[in-house]
Structures are given as C-alpha cells and as structure tokens.
C-alpha cells in the first residue's frame, strides 16, 4: 500500500462519506503533496455534503482545515523542504489575472477553486495543494490544535476586521469560529457578548469560559447596545436580531458561506447608518497575518479528536451540536492507509 492513500469521499450530496483507497500521484507543476496529520471539520463541509453549495466536483474528498507535512513537490515550487509542516485552507487556487486578484482581493476571484469542494481535501491520509496556498504552521501549535485555525480562525479573523474595533462586539453562534474570535477580540480589549441557541446551556457556559462577558439566547437583546456583531450561525433570522442589537452606526457581519433566507425587517433596523455586510473566503495576506497573531496571543483551540475512518460519526456529532469547539479527524496510520 506504499503507493496508495486512503480517503473519506463524498460521492453524491446527502450520502454518507465512503472510505476509498486511491493511488498516489506526483504533484503537478506548482503543487505540493502532503501527508495529512490532522483535518478539522467545518460547517462549510456540511454545506458541501448536504448539497447546499452549487457546482461541487463529485466525487470529492471534503476537508479544508488541513495540517500536514510536505512529502513531494512539483516543478516550479520553491520555499518548501520535505518534512515542512504546512496548513491548507479553503481557498485553493486563484487565476492571478482578474480585477480582484490584481486588486488585492483574490478572495473574490470568479475563477477561484476551493479545497474540499472543487479540489480534493483533507479527509484523507494524503492531499495535494497549490503551493501558493500552503502556509507554515507556527511551531507552538500541535497538529490537532492547529487545524481549526485554517478556516474557523481565518474566517473569524476576516470577520473581525470587517466588524472594526468597537468596544462591544456580539457573536451569534458560538462554535469553532466564535471560540477563536472571542480570544482575538479580548486580546484587542473588546468586550464580547455571545448569543447561543435558546436553551443551549452548554454553549452558553462555553462562551463564558472562553472570555465572553455575557452569554444568552439569540432571541434576546444584550444588556448594552453593541458596536458590531458577527453572525457565524447559518440562520438568516439572526440578521434582524443583530441589527436590533447594534447601536447607530453599528456593523453586522455575516461570516458564513451559506445562510438561510433573511426574513423581511423594517427599515428602521438599518437606518441611522447601520451597515450589513458579508465576508467571503480569505486572502493569503489574511492567512499570514492571522497565523502570526494566533501564535503571539496565543490562541487556544478546543478540539474533539476522531480517527479518520470515523468521519461520518464526527460529522453527525457536529451536526447535532454535541461538540464544544472543533471536531478534528486524525489518520491513525499515516501517511498511506487507515
């Protein structure tokens, strides 16, 4: 089995992942091949698995919060050595030529391809990546604790930048992204108010443990008006609630790639120069900034570890809201087989 690797593959939307064994290939020009050390599960993986995102390349190996070691590199790759530990995020390839790429907004490239969606991802013992979108992992992080930084952390960082530096910040949905974002916000001196599903006492307590000064149900207003709010939960009904919670001039940021429909709401909630915006994907600059900051703070990630072959159980636990923090898949017999 030395020339093969194992992966958990999505063959059709809504179906359980299937364990497959495939032949290793040499990296193409500009690519690296890594042995996967750990890969966290993101809510976007659920959207891919459930068929909520258009145009996936099927069959596909999900997973875009990948930590691995470089095993081989293709022609034209520089800056890496065999054995280097790297992280592979959601944004996997951009054209480099469109107005967005040339204007410093490669996250909006219309030709972009994404890891675990159009490029096989990290629910596997091996993975391939465009070397431009592989980032050194700070040495202070272990493999499992580093994995959630590659999307939950990066998207949280981009959302925080969009929300600004107001003193009071609301986080709606307290999962993997929020539990990292709260640490960055506290590092910057912000007060964090966490909103969780009504009745979810475990999530409320988790938010307080991670540094929120208040935590309560998402259908309640906070005790103080917010300067900004970030919505990590994929629930459109939270948009009017968040607009109601922010003060005049406040910002509401939608941090997910997919959200249920936003219900109608009175203009008065948006008036007085409140702003509603989304964020999309990430840039290489985001990754470089965030990983350096994460090591400086340092960020502490809460994780639940699962063997790779138990990916379907991990996904089910995540979907059911049984986890605090992030689920992380770990190949037990890496790099070749499960």
N, C-alpha and C positions, 0 to 999 in steps of 0.2 A: 504493500500500500504506500510505498515511499513516493510514488509519482501521482498520488491521488489525495484529495481532501474531502472532507465531509461538510455538508451544509444543511440548514433547515430552509426549505424552499417553498414559496407561495406559488401554487400552480393555477389557482383561479380565485377570484375575490370571494371572501366568506368561508373558504375552506381552511381546515387546519393545515399548518405547515407540515411538509413531508421531508423526512430525512433522506438525503441523496448523497451519493458518492460520485465525484467527478474527477477528471484528470487535470492535474496541474498544467498550466501553460506558462510559457515565458512571457514576461512583461513586454508590452508593445512599446514603441518609441514614446518617451515621456512618462512611462508608467513605472511604479514600483509594485512589487509583490510583498505582502507582509504575512507573517504568521500571526493569527489573531490571539491576543492574550485575554481580552475582555470586550464585550459589546453591550452597552446599556439599551434598554427598551424605551422608546419614546412614544408619546401619544401619536405622533405622525405615523409611526409604524402601524398603529391600529387603523388610522385612516387609509393607509395603503392596503392593509389586509382586508378591510371591510369594503373596499372599492369606492371610497368616498372621494378619492382624488382621481382626476381623469388621466388617461394615457399612460398607465404603467407599462413597463416592458415585462411581459409574462412569458415564461415563469421567471420569478425574481427572488433573490435572497435578500430579505429585509435587513435593516440594521445600519444606522449611520452615526453611532456614537462609539467608534471603534478605536481601541488601543491595540497596537501590535508592534512586532519587530520586523525591520526590513530584512528580507531574505534574498531579494534579487531585484535588479533594476534594468530597465530597458535603455536603448540608445538615447543619448541626449539628456540623461538625468545627471545632475551634479548636486553636490551639497549633502549627500547621504552616504553612509557606510553600512555595510552589512552588520546587523545587530542593533542599529539605532532604533530607539523606541519612538513611535510617532502616533499621532491621533488623526483619524479620518472623519470629517464631519459630513453634514447633509449636502452642502454644495460641492459637487464633484468635478464639474467641468464648466468652463465658460468659453465663449468664442474669442474674446480679447479684441474684437473689432467693432462691435456695435457702439452706439452712442452711450450706452450705460457702462460698458466695460471701459471705454476710453475716457469716460467722465467720472471715474471713481465710484461707480455704483454697479459693480459687477453682480451684486445680489439680485438685480433686476434684469439681467441678461435674458432676452427672449429665447435664446438658443441653449440655455443652461441645461445641464443634466445633473441628476441628483442621486446620491448614494442610497442604495436600498429601494430605489424607485425606478430609475432607468439604468442604473449601474448596480451590479450585484454588491450587496453589502456585507455586514459583519456577523450575521448569524451563521458562522462558519468557522472552520479551522484555518482558512486562508482567505485573503482578499486582495484585490488589485485596486490601485488608485492612481489618478493623475498626480505626479509628484509635486505639482504646483499647489495642490490642496492637501498636503500632508504637513503636519506641524509637530515640532519636537514637544514632548511631554515633559514638564518640569520634574526634576528628579525627586522632589519631596512627595509626590503623589504615587501611591501604589497603582497597579493596573486597574483594579476594580473601582477604586475611589476616583480615578481619573476619568473613567468612561462617561459619566453623566455630564462632565464639563463640555463634551464635544457637541452637545445640542442644547440640553437644558440650561447649561451655563452660558453658551454663546447666544442663544435666543434671549435669555434673560438679560444679558449684558446689552444687547442691541435695544431691547425694550426699555431698559433703564435709561439709556442715553436719549431715547426718544421722549421719555417722560420728564426729563430735566432734573434739576437739583432742588426742587421744592422741599420744604422741611417735613411735610406729611405725605406719605405715599401709601396707597391702598393696593393690595394684591388680591385678586379674585381667583380662587382655585389654588389650593396650597399643596402642590405636588413637587415633582422633581425640579422644575424650573424655579418655582417660588422659593423653595428651601435654599437655593443658591442665591437668588436675587436678594432675599432678605439680608443675607450676610454682607453683600456688597453695599446695600443701602445703609446698613448700620455702620459699616466702615466709613461711609461718607457722611455720617452724622444725621441721617434721616430717621424719622420715626415711622415705623411700619405698622399698618393696620391690615390684618388678614381676614379675608372673607371665605368661609367654607360652606359646604352643603349644609342646609338646616338639619340639625340632629347628628352631625358627624363630630362627635366629641373627641375622637382620636385625632382627627385633623386639626381641631381647634387647639388641643393640647400640644400637638407637634409644632404648630405655628408659634405658640408662646415659647416653647423650648428653644426654637431656632432664633428668637430675638424679636418677634412682634410684640409691641406694647399693648395691643388689643387684638382679640380674635373673636369673631362672632359669625352668625349666619349671613349668607349673602343677600337675604331679603330684608336686612336691617341696615339703617344708616349708622355710620360710625359716630362716636361721641364728639368728634371735631371734624369740620369740613376739611377735605383733602386738597392738596395742591395738584396731585396727579394720581392716576390709578392705572394699573396694568391688569388686563384680563387674560389669564392663562387658560382658564376653562373654556372648552369649545361651545359655550352656551350663549347664543345671541341675546337671550333675555337679560343677561347681565349688563348689556350696554346701557340701557336706560337707567338701571340702578346705579351704575358707576357715574354716569353723567349727573345724576341727582346728588351723588356723594361729594363731587368735586366743587370747589368754590369758583366764583367768577374768574375767568382766565385760565382755568384748570385744563389739564390734558388727560384724555382717556386713550390708552394704547391697547389695541387688540394684538396679542402676542402669538396667536396660533395661525397655522397654515389653513385650517378649516374651522368653520364655525356654523352652527345652526342659524337659521334666518333671524335677523334682528327685527323685533316687533316694532310697529309704529309707536312714536312717542311725541309728546307736544314739543313744539319749537322752543318753548321756554326752557327746556332742559339743556339746549345747546346754546341758547342766547348768552349774552354777556361774554362773548369771545372765548367760550369753551371750545376745545378742539378735540375731534375724534379722528384717530389715525390708526393705520395698521403698520406692522413691520413685516418684512419678507426676507427669509433666508439669512445670509451672512456674507461678509466680505473677508478676504484674507487679513485685512487690517484689523477687523473685529477679533479674529482668532488670535493674532499676535498680541493685541492689547489685553484681551481678557485672560489668556493663559499666564501672562506676566503678572497681572493683577491678582489672579487666583492664587499664585504661589506666594505673593507678597502678603496677602491678608492674614493667614492663608485660609482658603475655603475648605470647609469640612463637608463632605458629602455623606449622606445616609443612604446605604445601599442594602439590598437583599440579593444574595448570590444564588444563581441557579446553574446547574450543569447545562451545557448547550442542548443536549437531547431533550431537556425538559422545557424547551422554549414555549410549547403550547400551554403548559401549566403556568409558566411565568406570565404569559400574555393574559390568561384567564384571571389570574390573581390581580394583575394590574387593572384590567377592565372592570373587575368587581370592586375596586377601591380598597383592596385589602392591604395595600402597602403604604408605608410612610417613606418618602424618598424614592429611590430608583431601583428597578429590577435590573440586574446585570447578568448576562449569560457568559459563562466561562467554559471554554473547551477543556476537558479534563485530561485528554491525551493529545496535546498539541505538538506539532502543527498538523499532523497528517489525518488522524481519524478520531471519531468519537469513541 
